[in-house]
Amino acid sequence: MGSEPIIVNSRRQLFIDDMLVDYTSRVALKVNPPLKTGPVLRADSPWEGHRVGAYGTVMEDNNLYKMWYDAVDRDAKIYHCYAISKDGIRWEKPSLGLVDYYGSRNNNILPLPPCGTVFLDPTAPPNQRYKYVTCGHGGAGGFMDDNGIRVWWSEDGVRWEPNRDYALPLNADSQNQAFWDERIGKYVAYLRAWNPLRCVARVEVENLFNPWPYKPRDDVAYGKGNPSRWPAPTTELPIVFKYDDSDPENSDHYNPCVVKYPYAKDVYYMFPSAYLHFPEPPAGKRHNDGLLDIQIATSRDGIKWNRLTRDTYVRLGRKDELDSGAMYMFVGLIRDRSVLWMYYAGYDYTHGTDDLETMRYTGAVFRVVQRLDGFTSFDAGYEGGELLTKPLVFTGSRLLLNVDTSATGEVKVEVQDEDGKPFPKFDLKSCDPIYANDCSKVVTWNHVSDVSSLTGKPLKLKFAMRNAKLYAFQFV
C-alpha cells in the first residue's frame, strides 16, 4: 500500500529538500549562490562614524523600497536608521527630524533601540501595521534604558511607539526577529540562544504585546543593568537550529535571518552567519574573534531545518574587498519580476578586530540577486539523470517548470500513474524537449500543453534531465 498522494493543486512546488521526491539517478540537490552586485549603502554620516550594520531589514511597501539598519558612531553608540529607494540600488537617507544627535535633528535616526527586525503585520490595525522586535541593548536612539526582547509598533515605519509593559529577559544581542505565520495563525519569533555556543531558538505566540510563556525567576529582579546578568527563563527556549559534529570545531551561528517564502506554500529559508572562532589570543588581547560568512537552510514548517550540502551561500570577498572579513544577511526579500534581491552587511575586518579609535566609516550594505525560486535546485550533469516524484494530485490545465538547460542541456517530462505506467500521450517520447532558461516554461507533448484530463488523478512526474537545473514546477 503506497503513501497518500501529496495534494499540490495549483500551488508552486519548490525543490528545497526530498519531500516531493521518490527516486533520483545521477541527480543531486544543489545550493545556488546568488550574484553579488556590490555595495549600495555606505557609512558617510557622523552617526555612522564607525560603521553601518551589522543588522537590518529590507522590504517593499507601497511601491517604495525601505531599509532599517544599525549604525555605530565614533563613541560606540548604536543607532537604528532608515533609508528609502525607488530602485533598490540607489538609497537615500532622509532627514527625519526625530532624534537629536549632538544638537541637530537633521538625520535619518529612528527613536528605536538597535539590533532588531521590522515586519509588516497583516492582522494589525492600520496604526500598528509595522512591528519591530528588538533585544534593545545599547539603545542610544530609543526610549528604553533596559534590555530584553521588546515589541514596538508604527503606522508608517518611521514614527514608533513602544510596548513598555513586558520584555522577555533574554541576553540576545544579535538580530532577533518575528513575523506573522499564516500557516499556523500565530506569531513566530526566532531569538538568539546559547547551548552552550550561539544557536537559534523559536517560539510561537498569539499576542506580541504580552506574549512570552517564558517567565523570569520570581526571586530575581530584571529590567536594569548588565544584560549578562539577566536571569535565564525557567522554561527552556526551544532550540531549532545549532551547530553539530559536522561543523568545524569552535564554530556557531549568528542571527538566523528567517524568511517565509511568499511565492510558494510552506517554504522557509534561513540565512545564518556561520562564525568560525579563532583560537584564544594571548592574555591581554581581545577575545571573540573570527570570520563570518552566510549559509542557507530550508524548512517546510520553520521548525525542522535542512542544512542541505552546507555549501556557503554568500562567500567572503577577496582580501582587498569590503566584505572580506564578516557578513550578516538582512531580513527581507524583494522581488523584481523573475529575480529576487537580498541585502547584507559586509566588513573587511574580522569579528573581533574592529577598533573605534582607528576605524572610521567602515562596512557597507551589499545587494545580492537570485533567480525566482533559485536558492536550490536538482541538477543533472552532462551524462544525464532522472528524478521521479512521489504521487501528486493537482488542479489546472498546464504544467510549468522553473528550469535552466543553458545551450547543451535538455529536460523532458513523463506523467505516470501511481504504478509507474505512463499516461497515454504523456510519455517521454511524446514530450517536446525543453531547451530553455525560464522561470515559467510550459511543458508540451507533441506540441499540446493541456493536462486537464489528468486533474484530480494521483500521478507521478518523471523528469529526464541532461546538463540542467530544475528549481520548481507548478500546475496552472
C-alpha positions in Angstrom: 0.0 0.0 0.0 1.6 3.3 -1.1 1.6 6.5 0.8 -1.2 9.1 0.4 -0.7 11.4 -2.6 0.6 14.9 -1.9 -2.0 17.5 -2.7 -0.3 20.2 -4.7 -3.3 21.6 -6.5 -2.1 24.7 -8.4 0.5 25.8 -5.8 4.1 26.3 -6.8 6.3 23.5 -5.7 10.0 24.2 -4.9 12.8 21.6 -4.6 14.2 22.6 -1.3 14.6 19.0 0.1 13.5 15.5 -0.9 9.9 15.8 0.3 8.5 15.6 -3.2 11.0 13.0 -4.4 10.5 9.3 -4.7 13.6 8.4 -6.7 16.7 10.0 -8.3 19.5 8.8 -10.5 22.6 10.9 -11.2 20.7 14.0 -10.0 21.6 15.9 -6.8 20.2 18.8 -4.8 22.4 21.8 -5.0 22.7 25.2 -3.3 22.9 28.1 -5.8 24.9 31.1 -4.6 23.5 34.5 -5.6 25.1 37.1 -7.8 26.9 39.8 -5.8 26.2 43.2 -7.2 28.3 45.3 -4.8 27.7 47.9 -2.1 24.5 50.0 -2.2 24.8 51.9 1.1 27.9 53.2 2.8 28.8 54.9 6.1 29.0 58.7 5.4 27.3 60.4 8.3 28.6 61.3 11.8 26.3 58.8 13.5 27.8 56.2 11.1 31.3 57.4 12.1 32.5 53.9 12.9 30.3 51.6 10.7 27.0 50.8 9.2 25.3 47.5 10.1 25.5 44.7 11.1 21.8 44.1 11.4 18.9 45.3 9.3 15.6 44.8 7.4 14.6 45.5 3.8 11.2 45.4 2.2 8.9 46.9 -0.4 5.8 48.7 0.7 3.5 50.9 -1.4 5.9 50.9 -4.3 8.8 52.1 -2.2 11.8 50.2 -1.0 12.6 50.7 2.7 15.6 49.8 4.7 16.1 49.8 8.5 19.7 49.4 9.6 22.0 49.8 12.5 24.8 52.4 12.7 27.6 52.9 15.2 29.3 56.3 15.7 32.8 57.1 17.0 31.7 56.9 20.6 30.4 53.4 20.2 26.7 54.5 20.4 24.4 52.3 18.3 21.5 53.8 16.4 18.8 52.4 14.2 18.4 54.3 10.9 16.1 54.5 7.9 16.7 54.7 4.2 14.5 54.6 1.1 14.9 53.8 -2.5 12.9 53.8 -5.8 15.0 51.1 -7.5 16.7 49.1 -4.6 20.1 50.2 -5.8 20.4 54.0 -5.0 19.4 54.6 -1.4 18.5 57.9 0.2 18.9 58.7 3.9 16.0 61.1 4.5 16.2 63.8 7.2 13.5 62.6 9.7 13.9 65.2 12.5 13.0 62.6 15.1 16.2 62.2 17.2 18.7 64.8 18.4 22.3 64.0 17.5 24.7 66.4 19.1 22.3 69.3 18.8 20.8 68.5 15.4 17.8 66.6 14.2 18.9 66.6 10.6 19.5 62.9 10.4 17.8 59.6 9.5 18.0 58.2 13.0 14.8 56.5 14.4 13.8 56.6 18.0 14.3 52.9 18.3 16.8 50.6 20.1 19.1 48.9 17.6 19.6 45.2 16.8 16.0 44.5 15.7 13.8 43.5 12.8 10.9 45.2 11.2 7.9 43.3 9.7 4.5 44.1 8.3 1.7 42.6 10.4 -1.3 41.7 8.2 -3.5 41.1 11.3 -2.9 44.5 13.0 -4.9 47.7 12.8 -3.5 50.4 10.5 -1.7 52.3 13.2 0.2 49.1 14.2 0.8 47.5 10.8 4.6 47.8 11.2 6.1 45.9 14.1 9.7 46.0 15.4 11.2 43.2 17.5 14.5 44.0 19.3 16.6 43.0 22.2 17.1 46.7 22.9 20.7 46.7 24.1 22.8 49.8 23.5 19.6 51.8 22.7 21.2 55.1 22.0 18.4 56.1 19.8 15.5 54.6 21.8 13.4 55.3 24.9 14.4 52.2 26.8 17.2 52.0 29.3 16.7 48.3 30.0 17.3 45.2 28.0 15.2 42.2 26.9 13.1 41.3 23.8 10.6 44.0 23.2 8.0 44.9 20.6 7.3 48.3 19.1 4.6 49.4 16.6 4.2 52.0 13.9 1.8 53.1 11.2 4.4 54.2 8.7 7.7 52.5 9.8 9.1 55.9 10.9 7.2 57.0 13.9 7.2 54.3 16.6 5.6 53.6 19.9 7.0 51.1 22.4 5.3 48.4 24.4 6.6 49.3 27.8 4.7 46.6 29.7 6.7 43.5 29.1 10.1 42.3 27.9 11.4 38.8 27.7 14.6 38.8 29.9 17.0 37.3 27.4 20.6 38.2 26.6 20.0 38.0 22.9 22.4 40.6 21.4 22.2 39.6 17.8 19.4 40.3 15.4 16.1 38.9 16.7 13.0 38.7 14.6 9.3 37.8 14.5 6.6 37.6 11.8 3.0 36.5 11.4 2.9 33.0 10.1 -0.4 32.4 8.4 0.3 28.7 8.2 -0.3 28.3 11.9 -2.2 31.5 12.7 0.4 32.7 15.2 3.4 35.0 15.5 6.7 33.2 15.3 9.9 34.6 16.9 13.5 33.5 16.2 15.8 34.5 19.0 19.4 34.2 20.0 20.1 31.3 22.4 23.1 29.6 23.8 23.7 25.8 24.0 26.4 26.4 25.0 27.6 28.4 22.0 25.3 30.6 19.7 22.2 28.9 18.3 18.7 29.8 17.4 15.5 29.4 19.4 12.0 29.6 18.1 8.8 30.4 20.0 5.1 30.7 18.9 2.9 33.4 20.5 -0.6 34.7 19.9 -0.2 38.1 21.4 3.0 40.1 20.7 2.3 42.6 23.4 2.2 40.2 26.3 3.4 37.1 24.6 6.1 35.2 26.4 5.3 31.9 28.1 8.9 32.0 29.3 8.9 33.9 32.6 11.9 35.0 34.7 12.6 33.6 38.1 10.5 35.2 40.8 13.5 35.8 43.1 15.5 37.8 40.5 14.6 41.3 39.5 15.0 42.2 35.9 14.9 45.2 33.7 18.0 47.1 34.5 21.7 46.7 34.4 24.2 44.5 32.5 22.4 42.1 30.1 24.8 39.3 31.0 23.1 39.3 34.5 19.6 38.7 33.1 18.1 35.5 34.5 17.5 32.6 32.3 13.9 31.8 31.7 12.6 28.9 33.8 11.1 27.3 30.7 13.9 26.4 28.3 13.6 28.2 24.9 13.1 25.5 22.2 16.3 25.3 20.1 15.6 24.7 16.4 19.0 25.4 14.8 22.5 24.9 16.0 26.0 23.7 15.1 26.7 20.0 15.2 29.6 17.5 14.8 29.7 18.1 11.0 30.7 21.8 11.6 34.2 22.9 12.2 35.3 22.8 15.8 34.6 26.0 17.7 32.0 27.4 15.3 28.5 28.5 15.8 25.8 30.7 14.1 24.8 34.3 14.4 21.5 36.0 13.5 19.1 33.5 11.9 17.5 35.8 9.2 14.5 33.6 8.6 12.3 34.3 5.5 8.9 32.7 5.0 9.0 32.4 1.2 5.9 34.3 -0.1 5.7 32.7 -3.6 5.2 29.0 -2.6 3.3 27.2 0.2 5.2 26.0 3.3 8.7 27.1 2.3 11.0 28.7 4.8 14.6 29.8 4.3 17.2 30.7 7.0 20.4 32.6 6.2 22.5 32.4 9.3 26.0 33.8 9.6 28.4 30.9 10.3 31.0 32.1 12.8 34.4 30.4 12.8 36.1 31.4 16.1 39.8 31.9 16.1 41.9 30.3 18.9 42.0 32.2 22.1 44.6 35.0 21.9 47.4 35.7 24.4 46.5 37.4 27.7 45.5 41.0 27.4 44.4 40.7 23.7 40.7 40.8 22.6 38.8 37.6 22.5 35.8 36.6 20.5 37.4 37.0 17.0 36.8 35.1 13.8 35.4 35.0 10.3 31.7 35.0 9.3 30.0 34.1 6.1 26.4 33.4 5.2 24.9 29.9 4.9 21.5 28.6 4.0 19.0 26.2 5.4 15.5 25.2 4.3 12.4 24.1 6.1 8.7 23.1 5.5 7.5 24.3 8.9 10.1 26.7 10.3 11.0 24.1 13.0 12.9 21.3 11.3 15.7 22.7 9.3 17.6 21.0 6.5 21.2 22.3 6.0 21.5 20.6 2.6 25.1 20.3 1.4 26.3 23.0 3.8 27.8 24.9 0.9 28.4 28.5 1.7 25.5 30.7 0.3 27.4 34.1 0.2 31.1 33.7 0.3 33.6 36.2 1.8 35.1 38.7 -0.6 38.8 38.7 -1.6 41.2 40.2 0.9 41.0 43.6 -0.8 37.2 43.8 -0.9 34.9 45.4 1.6 33.2 42.1 2.7 36.4 40.0 3.2 36.1 39.5 7.0 32.5 39.2 8.1 29.0 39.4 6.7 25.4 39.4 8.1 22.3 38.9 6.0 19.5 41.5 6.4 16.0 40.1 6.9 13.8 40.6 3.9 13.2 39.6 0.3 12.4 41.9 -2.6 11.0 40.6 -5.9 11.7 42.3 -9.2 9.8 40.2 -11.9 11.7 36.9 -12.1 14.6 37.8 -9.8 14.9 38.3 -6.0 17.0 40.8 -4.1 18.5 40.4 -0.7 20.9 42.6 1.3 23.7 42.0 3.7 26.2 44.0 5.8 29.8 43.3 5.0 33.2 44.2 6.6 36.8 43.9 5.6 37.8 43.0 9.2 37.0 40.0 11.4 34.5 39.9 14.2 37.0 40.9 17.0 39.3 43.3 15.2 37.1 46.4 14.8 38.8 49.4 16.5 36.8 52.5 17.4 39.9 54.5 17.8 41.3 54.0 14.3 38.4 52.6 12.1 36.2 55.3 10.5 33.2 54.9 8.3 33.7 51.2 7.8 31.4 48.5 6.3 28.7 48.7 3.7 25.4 47.2 2.8 25.6 45.0 -0.2 22.9 43.6 -2.6 22.7 40.1 -4.0 20.5 38.8 -6.8 18.9 35.4 -7.0 16.5 34.0 -9.6 12.9 33.3 -8.5 12.8 30.0 -6.6 16.5 29.7 -7.3 18.1 29.1 -3.9 18.3 25.4 -4.5 17.8 23.0 -7.5 18.1 19.4 -8.5 20.9 19.3 -11.1 21.9 16.7 -13.7 25.3 16.6 -15.3 26.2 16.1 -18.9 25.8 12.4 -18.7 22.1 12.8 -17.8 19.9 11.8 -14.9 16.4 11.2 -13.7 14.1 12.4 -10.9 10.7 10.8 -10.1 8.3 12.5 -7.8 6.0 10.9 -5.2 2.3 10.6 -6.2 0.7 14.0 -6.6 -2.8 15.4 -7.1 -3.1 18.7 -9.0 -5.6 21.1 -10.4 -5.1 23.1 -13.6 -4.5 22.6 -17.3 -0.8 23.2 -17.9 2.5 22.2 -16.3 5.1 25.0 -15.8 8.8 24.5 -14.9 11.3 26.8 -13.5 14.3 25.3 -15.3 17.7 26.1 -16.8 19.2 23.9 -19.6 21.6 26.5 -20.9 22.6 25.7 -24.5 23.5 22.0 -24.4 21.1 20.8 -21.7 17.7 19.2 -22.1 14.6 18.3 -20.0 11.7 16.0 -20.8 8.7 15.2 -18.6 6.7 12.0 -18.4 3.4 11.8 -16.5 2.9 8.4 -14.8 0.1 6.7 -12.8 0.7 5.6 -9.3 2.1 2.2 -10.6 4.7 3.9 -12.8 2.9 3.4 -16.1 2.9 6.4 -18.4 -0.4 8.0 -19.2 -1.1 7.8 -22.9 0.1 10.8 -24.8 2.2 12.0 -21.8 5.2 9.7 -22.1 8.9 10.7 -22.6 8.8 10.0 -26.3 5.9 12.3 -26.8 7.4 15.2 -24.7 8.8 18.0 -26.7 12.4 18.6 -25.5 12.8 21.7 -23.3 15.8 23.9 -24.1 15.3 27.0 -22.0 16.3 29.2 -19.1 12.8 30.1 -18.0 11.0 30.6 -14.7 7.7 29.6 -16.2 8.4 27.2 -19.1 5.2 25.4 -20.4 5.7 21.7 -20.9 4.2 20.2 -24.1 3.7 16.7 -25.5 3.5 16.7 -29.3 3.0 20.5 -29.1 0.0 20.2 -26.8 0.1 21.5 -23.2 -3.3 20.6 -22.0 -3.1 18.2 -19.0 -6.6 18.9 -17.6 -7.7 15.4 -18.3 -5.4 14.3 -15.5 -6.8 16.7 -12.9 -7.6 15.1 -9.6 -5.8 11.8 -10.5 -2.8 10.6 -8.5 0.2 10.8 -10.7 4.0 11.0 -10.7 6.2 13.3 -12.7 9.4 11.8 -14.2 12.0 14.3 -15.2 14.7 13.2 -17.6 17.5 15.8 -17.5 20.8 16.5 -19.0 23.1 19.4 -18.1 20.1 21.0 -16.5 18.9 22.6 -13.3 15.3 22.1 -12.1 14.1 24.6 -9.5 10.3 24.2 -9.2 7.1 23.2 -11.0 3.6 24.3 -10.9 0.2 23.3 -12.5 -1.9 26.2 -13.5 
